[in-house]
Amino acid sequence: MDSQACATAEPDTSEAARVRRAPRQVAIDRRANLTLLTLVGAAMVLQFVAWPFLLRQWGVAALGFAVPLVVLAPTHWGLIHEAIHGQLWPQRRFNEALGRLLAIAYLLPFDAVRFGHLMHHRFTREPYDQPDVHDGATPRAYARVGYTLRLLGGLYLAEMALPLLSFLPARWTCRLVASQIGNAGPAGDDVQRLFVGFAGNPERRGRIRRDWLLSIVLHGGAFYLYGVWWPALAVTMYLRGVWLSMADNLPHYDVSLDTPQRARNFRVPVVWQGLLMNHHLHQLHHRHPTMPWTALPSLARELGAVSASQVEDEAYFSAALRQFRRFGRVH
């Protein structure tokens, strides 16, 4: 899908604009991706197999293993994200297979998440894509509670439950999706039509059901292995879901519609850049959605040198907490 383009009255011929728009063919860094895949794969073996036995042997002392599992949540999602854009591995089928397996391990429906993410790129900050904005119809106090719960893991819980719609009759699912998405805004009819078309597609519905059942078997088996220690797994999964929920709309929170790509970049300590897979350079990602994550920092430096200004905005983690202060606005 094409990323959102911002209209301008006259063509921008500046050097910064040239760098911004230049088509870039950057090879996928297989070594970097394989390193992170190995790291996340080891974390999943720990979570689903090894940790329950360590808890039985060491007791409370083994609870510390929750820390790396939670810290690696953005890396796990980042690998799924690269697969969505076809940048995890050069071979298309293997790229999709890896993304699907990673999503199953995160209890996420790969097909639905991929479609929703690509729609987000195409229709960024359209009315359906403004989770931080109060709609004016719902009582403000009620909406504020819902918004806060969304940040505190509600989005992840909703995405985990989303595959249940694929078990309903297709016409029911399409009706529910059409009602939820709505058709507000200039592109509203197109957005609604595309979502309804996806919801009723029999092949995608079948894949979503299959992947969800595999996720349930995997996680159900894990909870069985944990035995009396099952709360450790549940809390770890929840904390991983909180990160996903807070990071989802972070680069678009309170962003005006005339901001380039309707997204922000952020500053983040170097030690976090690899774990976040450069999620802090989200505006650059929207400008070049098919550019591998490893190429974004050099592009940021190039843009900064050309424009003689800072490409990054505020600090990443401070911005994440700022989402709790108030609703965002559409400027």
C-alpha atoms as a printed R data frame, in Angstrom:
    type eleno elety resid chain resno       x       y      z
1   ATOM     1    CA   MET     A     1   0.000   0.000  0.000
2   ATOM     2    CA   ASP     A     2   1.131   3.536 -0.660
3   ATOM     3    CA   SER     A     3   1.953   5.765  2.289
4   ATOM     4    CA   GLN     A     4   0.020   8.994  2.877
5   ATOM     5    CA   ALA     A     5   1.140  11.902  0.685
6   ATOM     6    CA   CYS     A     6   0.815  15.512  1.776
7   ATOM     7    CA   ALA     A     7  -0.322  17.936 -0.905
8   ATOM     8    CA   THR     A     8   1.634  21.137 -1.452
9   ATOM     9    CA   ALA     A     9   0.781  24.244 -3.449
10  ATOM    10    CA   GLU     A    10   4.090  24.210 -5.324
11  ATOM    11    CA   PRO     A    11   6.663  21.466 -5.847
12  ATOM    12    CA   ASP     A    12   9.344  21.500 -3.163
13  ATOM    13    CA   THR     A    13  12.694  21.448 -4.956
14  ATOM    14    CA   SER     A    14  14.836  21.850 -1.846
15  ATOM    15    CA   GLU     A    15  17.704  19.450 -1.196
16  ATOM    16    CA   ALA     A    16  15.918  18.143  1.907
17  ATOM    17    CA   ALA     A    17  12.833  17.368 -0.170
18  ATOM    18    CA   ARG     A    18  14.990  15.590 -2.746
19  ATOM    19    CA   VAL     A    19  16.491  13.369 -0.056
20  ATOM    20    CA   ARG     A    20  13.040  12.762  1.366
21  ATOM    21    CA   ARG     A    21  11.495  11.664 -1.895
22  ATOM    22    CA   ALA     A    22  14.404   9.886 -3.527
23  ATOM    23    CA   PRO     A    23  13.486   6.267 -4.282
24  ATOM    24    CA   ARG     A    24  15.749   4.038 -2.226
25  ATOM    25    CA   GLN     A    25  16.598   0.415 -2.740
26  ATOM    26    CA   VAL     A    26  18.295  -0.818  0.414
27  ATOM    27    CA   ALA     A    27  19.086  -4.487  0.885
28  ATOM    28    CA   ILE     A    28  17.592  -6.300  3.855
29  ATOM    29    CA   ASP     A    29  20.204  -6.758  6.568
30  ATOM    30    CA   ARG     A    30  19.839 -10.509  6.994
31  ATOM    31    CA   ARG     A    31  22.494 -10.682  9.697
32  ATOM    32    CA   ALA     A    32  20.758  -8.084 11.872
33  ATOM    33    CA   ASN     A    33  17.342  -9.676 11.378
34  ATOM    34    CA   LEU     A    34  18.688 -13.181 12.001
35  ATOM    35    CA   THR     A    35  20.348 -11.973 15.213
36  ATOM    36    CA   LEU     A    36  17.077 -10.519 16.487
37  ATOM    37    CA   LEU     A    37  15.104 -13.555 15.328
38  ATOM    38    CA   THR     A    38  17.482 -15.768 17.317
39  ATOM    39    CA   LEU     A    39  17.133 -13.536 20.369
40  ATOM    40    CA   VAL     A    40  13.335 -13.443 20.220
41  ATOM    41    CA   GLY     A    41  13.201 -17.155 19.402
42  ATOM    42    CA   ALA     A    42  15.252 -17.925 22.507
43  ATOM    43    CA   ALA     A    43  12.927 -15.705 24.540
44  ATOM    44    CA   MET     A    44   9.908 -17.644 23.254
45  ATOM    45    CA   VAL     A    45  11.532 -20.969 24.170
46  ATOM    46    CA   LEU     A    46  12.122 -19.515 27.624
47  ATOM    47    CA   GLN     A    47   8.538 -18.285 27.916
48  ATOM    48    CA   PHE     A    48   6.752 -21.377 26.623
49  ATOM    49    CA   VAL     A    49   9.047 -24.203 27.763
50  ATOM    50    CA   ALA     A    50  11.974 -23.388 30.053
51  ATOM    51    CA   TRP     A    51  10.586 -20.803 32.478
52  ATOM    52    CA   PRO     A    52   7.895 -23.035 34.054
53  ATOM    53    CA   PHE     A    53  10.551 -25.624 34.939
54  ATOM    54    CA   LEU     A    54  12.869 -22.930 36.313
55  ATOM    55    CA   LEU     A    55  10.032 -21.608 38.460
56  ATOM    56    CA   ARG     A    56   9.460 -25.070 39.898
57  ATOM    57    CA   GLN     A    57  13.169 -25.472 40.656
58  ATOM    58    CA   TRP     A    58  14.075 -21.970 41.866
59  ATOM    59    CA   GLY     A    59  10.761 -20.553 42.986
60  ATOM    60    CA   VAL     A    60  10.462 -16.776 43.358
61  ATOM    61    CA   ALA     A    61  14.097 -16.273 42.317
62  ATOM    62    CA   ALA     A    62  13.167 -17.289 38.748
63  ATOM    63    CA   LEU     A    63  10.593 -14.495 38.409
64  ATOM    64    CA   GLY     A    64  13.387 -12.221 37.223
65  ATOM    65    CA   PHE     A    65  13.204 -13.913 33.818
66  ATOM    66    CA   ALA     A    66  10.067 -11.863 33.211
67  ATOM    67    CA   VAL     A    67  12.258  -8.790 32.663
68  ATOM    68    CA   PRO     A    68  13.948  -9.868 29.393
69  ATOM    69    CA   LEU     A    69  10.643 -11.234 28.100
70  ATOM    70    CA   VAL     A    70   8.953  -7.862 28.597
71  ATOM    71    CA   VAL     A    71  11.944  -5.834 27.379
72  ATOM    72    CA   LEU     A    72  11.993  -7.866 24.153
73  ATOM    73    CA   ALA     A    73   8.318  -7.143 23.425
74  ATOM    74    CA   PRO     A    74   9.110  -4.228 21.068
75  ATOM    75    CA   THR     A    75  11.668  -6.380 19.255
76  ATOM    76    CA   HIS     A    76   9.134  -9.174 18.824
77  ATOM    77    CA   TRP     A    77   6.587  -6.733 17.419
78  ATOM    78    CA   GLY     A    78   9.275  -5.029 15.319
79  ATOM    79    CA   LEU     A    79  10.065  -8.303 13.561
80  ATOM    80    CA   ILE     A    80   6.363  -8.816 12.817
81  ATOM    81    CA   HIS     A    81   6.267  -5.261 11.509
82  ATOM    82    CA   GLU     A    82   9.195  -5.901  9.163
83  ATOM    83    CA   ALA     A    83   7.420  -9.000  7.847
84  ATOM    84    CA   ILE     A    84   4.276  -6.941  7.219
85  ATOM    85    CA   HIS     A    85   6.299  -4.656  4.952
86  ATOM    86    CA   GLY     A    86   8.131  -7.558  3.306
87  ATOM    87    CA   GLN     A    87  11.449  -6.529  4.855
88  ATOM    88    CA   LEU     A    88  12.134  -9.350  7.318
89  ATOM    89    CA   TRP     A    89  13.543 -11.748  4.710
90  ATOM    90    CA   PRO     A    90  14.074 -11.402  0.944
91  ATOM    91    CA   GLN     A    91  12.064 -14.502 -0.024
92  ATOM    92    CA   ARG     A    92   8.385 -13.522  0.102
93  ATOM    93    CA   ARG     A    93   6.955 -16.830  1.331
94  ATOM    94    CA   PHE     A    94   9.596 -17.286  4.003
95  ATOM    95    CA   ASN     A    95   9.128 -13.664  5.065
96  ATOM    96    CA   GLU     A    96   5.394 -14.233  5.526
97  ATOM    97    CA   ALA     A    97   5.891 -17.570  7.280
98  ATOM    98    CA   LEU     A    98   8.262 -15.974  9.792
99  ATOM    99    CA   GLY     A    99   5.865 -13.089 10.408
100 ATOM   100    CA   ARG     A   100   2.963 -15.478 10.892
101 ATOM   101    CA   LEU     A   101   4.869 -17.660 13.378
102 ATOM   102    CA   LEU     A   102   5.975 -14.599 15.339
103 ATOM   103    CA   ALA     A   103   2.386 -13.342 15.442
104 ATOM   104    CA   ILE     A   104   1.089 -16.708 16.661
105 ATOM   105    CA   ALA     A   105   3.646 -16.578 19.483
106 ATOM   106    CA   TYR     A   106   2.414 -13.052 20.371
107 ATOM   107    CA   LEU     A   107  -1.241 -14.195 20.189
108 ATOM   108    CA   LEU     A   108  -1.902 -11.777 17.325
109 ATOM   109    CA   PRO     A   109  -3.839 -12.471 14.084
110 ATOM   110    CA   PHE     A   110  -1.202 -11.859 11.406
111 ATOM   111    CA   ASP     A   111  -3.581 -11.293  8.478
112 ATOM   112    CA   ALA     A   112  -5.735  -8.815 10.396
113 ATOM   113    CA   VAL     A   113  -2.754  -6.981 11.889
114 ATOM   114    CA   ARG     A   114  -1.068  -6.751  8.489
115 ATOM   115    CA   PHE     A   115  -4.189  -5.413  6.784
116 ATOM   116    CA   GLY     A   116  -4.869  -2.916  9.562
117 ATOM   117    CA   HIS     A   117  -1.287  -1.682  9.535
118 ATOM   118    CA   LEU     A   118  -1.175  -1.177  5.775
119 ATOM   119    CA   MET     A   119  -4.513   0.639  5.920
120 ATOM   120    CA   HIS     A   120  -3.000   2.831  8.626
121 ATOM   121    CA   HIS     A   121  -0.195   3.747  6.227
122 ATOM   122    CA   ARG     A   122  -2.646   4.564  3.456
123 ATOM   123    CA   PHE     A   123  -5.161   6.485  5.586
124 ATOM   124    CA   THR     A   124  -3.048   7.827  8.441
125 ATOM   125    CA   ARG     A   125  -4.961   9.945 10.956
126 ATOM   126    CA   GLU     A   126  -8.247   9.704  9.066
127 ATOM   127    CA   PRO     A   127 -11.287   9.714 11.405
128 ATOM   128    CA   TYR     A   128 -11.228   5.936 11.913
129 ATOM   129    CA   ASP     A   129  -7.498   6.171 12.773
130 ATOM   130    CA   GLN     A   130  -7.716   8.683 15.647
131 ATOM   131    CA   PRO     A   131  -7.875   6.555 18.814
132 ATOM   132    CA   ASP     A   132  -6.562   9.439 20.938
133 ATOM   133    CA   VAL     A   133  -9.268  11.911 19.859
134 ATOM   134    CA   HIS     A   134 -12.554  12.324 21.743
135 ATOM   135    CA   ASP     A   135 -15.387  11.848 19.259
136 ATOM   136    CA   GLY     A   136 -17.628  14.392 20.984
137 ATOM   137    CA   ALA     A   137 -20.556  11.968 21.124
138 ATOM   138    CA   THR     A   138 -19.470   9.708 23.997
139 ATOM   139    CA   PRO     A   139 -19.606  11.280 27.488
140 ATOM   140    CA   ARG     A   140 -16.119  12.653 28.114
141 ATOM   141    CA   ALA     A   141 -15.543  10.865 31.433
142 ATOM   142    CA   TYR     A   142 -16.613   7.535 29.943
143 ATOM   143    CA   ALA     A   143 -14.439   8.104 26.869
144 ATOM   144    CA   ARG     A   144 -11.451   9.005 29.044
145 ATOM   145    CA   VAL     A   145 -11.739   5.744 30.968
146 ATOM   146    CA   GLY     A   146 -11.936   3.814 27.707
147 ATOM   147    CA   TYR     A   147  -8.939   5.646 26.272
148 ATOM   148    CA   THR     A   148  -6.836   4.985 29.386
149 ATOM   149    CA   LEU     A   149  -7.776   1.311 29.398
150 ATOM   150    CA   ARG     A   150  -6.804   1.123 25.739
151 ATOM   151    CA   LEU     A   151  -3.313   2.366 26.605
152 ATOM   152    CA   LEU     A   152  -3.077  -0.020 29.554
153 ATOM   153    CA   GLY     A   153  -3.385  -3.136 27.428
154 ATOM   154    CA   GLY     A   154  -6.885  -2.761 26.037
155 ATOM   155    CA   LEU     A   155  -5.701  -2.591 22.449
156 ATOM   156    CA   TYR     A   156  -3.760  -5.834 22.821
157 ATOM   157    CA   LEU     A   157  -6.738  -7.582 24.419
158 ATOM   158    CA   ALA     A   158  -8.950  -6.394 21.560
159 ATOM   159    CA   GLU     A   159  -6.485  -7.690 18.979
160 ATOM   160    CA   MET     A   160  -6.307 -11.041 20.776
161 ATOM   161    CA   ALA     A   161 -10.112 -11.297 20.664
162 ATOM   162    CA   LEU     A   162 -10.444 -10.042 17.081
163 ATOM   163    CA   PRO     A   163 -10.164 -13.528 15.488
164 ATOM   164    CA   LEU     A   164 -13.434 -14.503 17.177
165 ATOM   165    CA   LEU     A   165 -15.187 -12.422 14.510
166 ATOM   166    CA   SER     A   166 -13.945 -14.878 11.898
167 ATOM   167    CA   PHE     A   167 -16.053 -17.611 13.535
168 ATOM   168    CA   LEU     A   168 -19.265 -15.609 13.059
169 ATOM   169    CA   PRO     A   169 -21.247 -15.711  9.807
170 ATOM   170    CA   ALA     A   170 -19.528 -13.434  7.303
171 ATOM   171    CA   ARG     A   171 -22.518 -11.120  6.947
172 ATOM   172    CA   TRP     A   172 -22.602 -10.550 10.725
173 ATOM   173    CA   THR     A   173 -18.891  -9.814 10.790
174 ATOM   174    CA   CYS     A   174 -19.170  -7.384  7.877
175 ATOM   175    CA   ARG     A   175 -22.042  -5.578  9.559
176 ATOM   176    CA   LEU     A   176 -20.103  -5.239 12.823
177 ATOM   177    CA   VAL     A   177 -16.962  -4.037 11.050
178 ATOM   178    CA   ALA     A   178 -18.888  -1.488  8.974
179 ATOM   179    CA   SER     A   179 -20.498  -0.105 12.120
180 ATOM   180    CA   GLN     A   180 -17.226   0.068 14.038
181 ATOM   181    CA   ILE     A   181 -15.166   1.661 11.252
182 ATOM   182    CA   GLY     A   182 -17.830   4.105 10.084
183 ATOM   183    CA   ASN     A   183 -17.513   6.249  6.983
184 ATOM   184    CA   ALA     A   184 -16.557   9.657  8.359
185 ATOM   185    CA   GLY     A   185 -14.152  11.884  6.488
186 ATOM   186    CA   PRO     A   186 -13.373  12.375  2.791
187 ATOM   187    CA   ALA     A   187 -12.010   8.839  2.442
188 ATOM   188    CA   GLY     A   188 -14.539   7.279  4.817
189 ATOM   189    CA   ASP     A   189 -16.503   5.328  2.216
190 ATOM   190    CA   ASP     A   190 -13.320   3.819  0.761
191 ATOM   191    CA   VAL     A   191 -11.985   2.935  4.210
192 ATOM   192    CA   GLN     A   192 -15.235   1.251  5.212
193 ATOM   193    CA   ARG     A   193 -15.492  -0.636  1.906
194 ATOM   194    CA   LEU     A   194 -11.939  -1.981  2.193
195 ATOM   195    CA   PHE     A   195 -12.379  -3.112  5.801
196 ATOM   196    CA   VAL     A   196 -15.698  -4.805  5.021
197 ATOM   197    CA   GLY     A   197 -14.139  -6.515  2.008
198 ATOM   198    CA   PHE     A   198 -11.343  -7.849  4.190
199 ATOM   199    CA   ALA     A   199 -13.757  -9.007  6.905
200 ATOM   200    CA   GLY     A   200 -15.801 -11.015  4.416
201 ATOM   201    CA   ASN     A   201 -12.912 -12.599  2.518
202 ATOM   202    CA   PRO     A   202 -13.228 -16.384  3.040
203 ATOM   203    CA   GLU     A   203  -9.528 -17.194  2.551
204 ATOM   204    CA   ARG     A   204  -8.409 -14.609  5.078
205 ATOM   205    CA   ARG     A   205 -11.113 -15.670  7.531
206 ATOM   206    CA   GLY     A   206  -9.885 -19.248  7.254
207 ATOM   207    CA   ARG     A   207  -6.256 -18.280  7.899
208 ATOM   208    CA   ILE     A   208  -7.243 -16.135 10.873
209 ATOM   209    CA   ARG     A   209  -9.212 -19.030 12.402
210 ATOM   210    CA   ARG     A   210  -6.318 -21.447 11.855
211 ATOM   211    CA   ASP     A   211  -3.702 -19.099 13.328
212 ATOM   212    CA   TRP     A   212  -5.917 -18.285 16.324
213 ATOM   213    CA   LEU     A   213  -6.417 -21.972 17.093
214 ATOM   214    CA   LEU     A   214  -2.657 -22.536 16.874
215 ATOM   215    CA   SER     A   215  -2.113 -19.618 19.260
216 ATOM   216    CA   ILE     A   216  -4.659 -21.038 21.697
217 ATOM   217    CA   VAL     A   217  -3.028 -24.479 21.618
218 ATOM   218    CA   LEU     A   218   0.434 -22.951 22.134
219 ATOM   219    CA   HIS     A   219  -0.581 -20.683 24.999
220 ATOM   220    CA   GLY     A   220  -2.947 -23.223 26.530
221 ATOM   221    CA   GLY     A   221  -0.105 -25.740 26.642
222 ATOM   222    CA   ALA     A   222   2.142 -23.128 28.218
223 ATOM   223    CA   PHE     A   223  -0.361 -22.356 30.973
224 ATOM   224    CA   TYR     A   224  -0.621 -26.092 31.656
225 ATOM   225    CA   LEU     A   225   3.172 -26.345 32.026
226 ATOM   226    CA   TYR     A   226   3.264 -23.412 34.434
227 ATOM   227    CA   GLY     A   227   0.816 -25.087 36.800
228 ATOM   228    CA   VAL     A   228   0.507 -23.058 40.008
229 ATOM   229    CA   TRP     A   229   2.900 -20.499 38.528
230 ATOM   230    CA   TRP     A   230   0.463 -19.563 35.745
231 ATOM   231    CA   PRO     A   231   0.086 -15.964 37.074
232 ATOM   232    CA   ALA     A   232   3.740 -15.343 36.127
233 ATOM   233    CA   LEU     A   233   2.940 -16.098 32.484
234 ATOM   234    CA   ALA     A   234  -0.319 -14.128 32.574
235 ATOM   235    CA   VAL     A   235   1.318 -11.008 34.034
236 ATOM   236    CA   THR     A   236   4.224 -11.213 31.584
237 ATOM   237    CA   MET     A   237   1.847 -11.499 28.637
238 ATOM   238    CA   TYR     A   238  -0.154  -8.568 29.962
239 ATOM   239    CA   LEU     A   239   2.928  -6.353 30.358
240 ATOM   240    CA   ARG     A   240   4.007  -7.215 26.821
241 ATOM   241    CA   GLY     A   241   0.520  -6.209 25.732
242 ATOM   242    CA   VAL     A   242   0.754  -2.907 27.608
243 ATOM   243    CA   TRP     A   243   3.868  -1.995 25.656
244 ATOM   244    CA   LEU     A   244   2.144  -2.832 22.368
245 ATOM   245    CA   SER     A   245  -0.912  -0.781 23.348
246 ATOM   246    CA   MET     A   246   1.117   2.267 24.402
247 ATOM   247    CA   ALA     A   247   3.426   2.205 21.381
248 ATOM   248    CA   ASP     A   248   0.719   1.667 18.770
249 ATOM   249    CA   ASN     A   249  -0.459   5.275 18.367
250 ATOM   250    CA   LEU     A   250   2.505   6.986 20.056
251 ATOM   251    CA   PRO     A   251   4.051   8.516 16.893
252 ATOM   252    CA   HIS     A   252   0.632   9.887 15.871
253 ATOM   253    CA   TYR     A   253  -0.660  11.083 19.235
254 ATOM   254    CA   ASP     A   254  -1.864  14.706 19.089
255 ATOM   255    CA   VAL     A   255  -0.327  15.133 15.626
256 ATOM   256    CA   SER     A   256  -1.798  17.774 13.339
257 ATOM   257    CA   LEU     A   257  -3.058  16.790  9.910
258 ATOM   258    CA   ASP     A   258  -0.548  19.052  8.160
259 ATOM   259    CA   THR     A   259   2.450  17.403  9.853
260 ATOM   260    CA   PRO     A   260   4.494  15.491  7.247
261 ATOM   261    CA   GLN     A   261   3.182  11.928  7.088
262 ATOM   262    CA   ARG     A   262   1.041  12.837 10.128
263 ATOM   263    CA   ALA     A   263   3.693  11.224 12.332
264 ATOM   264    CA   ARG     A   264   6.669  12.124 14.542
265 ATOM   265    CA   ASN     A   265  10.226  10.995 15.084
266 ATOM   266    CA   PHE     A   266  11.653  10.714 18.597
267 ATOM   267    CA   ARG     A   267  14.965  10.696 20.426
268 ATOM   268    CA   VAL     A   268  15.934   7.503 22.172
269 ATOM   269    CA   PRO     A   269  19.150   6.301 23.884
270 ATOM   270    CA   VAL     A   270  21.391   4.320 21.543
271 ATOM   271    CA   VAL     A   271  21.076   1.210 23.701
272 ATOM   272    CA   TRP     A   272  17.336   1.094 22.934
273 ATOM   273    CA   GLN     A   273  17.491   1.675 19.185
274 ATOM   274    CA   GLY     A   274  18.123  -1.943 18.258
275 ATOM   275    CA   LEU     A   275  15.517  -3.299 20.671
276 ATOM   276    CA   LEU     A   276  12.936  -0.826 19.342
277 ATOM   277    CA   MET     A   277  14.047  -1.585 15.792
278 ATOM   278    CA   ASN     A   278  14.089   2.178 15.224
279 ATOM   279    CA   HIS     A   279  10.379   2.585 15.942
280 ATOM   280    CA   HIS     A   280  11.354   6.042 17.224
281 ATOM   281    CA   LEU     A   281  12.012   7.119 13.600
282 ATOM   282    CA   HIS     A   282   8.392   6.544 12.672
283 ATOM   283    CA   GLN     A   283   7.903   9.570 10.453
284 ATOM   284    CA   LEU     A   284  10.818   8.420  8.319
285 ATOM   285    CA   HIS     A   285   9.259   4.968  8.194
286 ATOM   286    CA   HIS     A   286   6.033   6.475  6.854
287 ATOM   287    CA   ARG     A   287   8.001   8.340  4.187
288 ATOM   288    CA   HIS     A   288   9.825   5.164  3.164
289 ATOM   289    CA   PRO     A   289   7.621   2.242  4.314
290 ATOM   290    CA   THR     A   290   9.566  -0.351  2.322
291 ATOM   291    CA   MET     A   291  12.953   0.693  3.670
292 ATOM   292    CA   PRO     A   292  14.466  -1.817  6.143
293 ATOM   293    CA   TRP     A   293  14.602  -0.669  9.754
294 ATOM   294    CA   THR     A   294  18.407  -0.789  9.750
295 ATOM   295    CA   ALA     A   295  18.576   1.950  7.085
296 ATOM   296    CA   LEU     A   296  16.523   4.562  8.960
297 ATOM   297    CA   PRO     A   297  19.290   6.007 11.225
298 ATOM   298    CA   SER     A   298  21.578   6.783  8.281
299 ATOM   299    CA   LEU     A   299  18.661   8.412  6.485
300 ATOM   300    CA   ALA     A   300  17.950  10.502  9.596
301 ATOM   301    CA   ARG     A   301  21.582  11.652  9.702
302 ATOM   302    CA   GLU     A   302  21.476  12.469  6.005
303 ATOM   303    CA   LEU     A   303  18.305  14.517  6.369
304 ATOM   304    CA   GLY     A   304  19.681  16.276  9.436
305 ATOM   305    CA   ALA     A   305  22.867  17.234  7.603
306 ATOM   306    CA   VAL     A   306  20.995  18.507  4.558
307 ATOM   307    CA   SER     A   307  18.366  20.512  6.443
308 ATOM   308    CA   ALA     A   308  20.718  21.623  9.256
309 ATOM   309    CA   SER     A   309  17.959  20.809 11.735
310 ATOM   310    CA   GLN     A   310  17.166  18.004 14.127
311 ATOM   311    CA   VAL     A   311  15.148  15.178 12.578
312 ATOM   312    CA   GLU     A   312  14.043  13.741 15.933
313 ATOM   313    CA   ASP     A   313  11.338  15.290 18.103
314 ATOM   314    CA   GLU     A   314  10.926  14.746 21.862
315 ATOM   315    CA   ALA     A   315  12.181  11.825 23.947
316 ATOM   316    CA   TYR     A   316  10.455   8.536 23.078
317 ATOM   317    CA   PHE     A   317   9.631   7.299 26.574
318 ATOM   318    CA   SER     A   318   8.504  10.716 27.837
319 ATOM   319    CA   ALA     A   319   6.180  10.970 24.855
320 ATOM   320    CA   ALA     A   320   4.759   7.534 25.663
321 ATOM   321    CA   LEU     A   321   3.778   8.685 29.159
322 ATOM   322    CA   ARG     A   322   2.433  11.983 27.825
323 ATOM   323    CA   GLN     A   323  -0.393  10.060 26.161
324 ATOM   324    CA   PHE     A   324  -1.980   9.584 29.583
325 ATOM   325    CA   ARG     A   325  -2.318  13.321 30.280
326 ATOM   326    CA   ARG     A   326  -5.206  14.113 27.978
327 ATOM   327    CA   PHE     A   327  -6.916  13.309 24.718
328 ATOM   328    CA   GLY     A   328  -5.107  14.176 21.530
329 ATOM   329    CA   ARG     A   329  -6.475  16.728 19.084
330 ATOM   330    CA   VAL     A   330  -6.898  17.065 15.345
331 ATOM   331    CA   HIS     A   331  -5.370  20.422 14.450
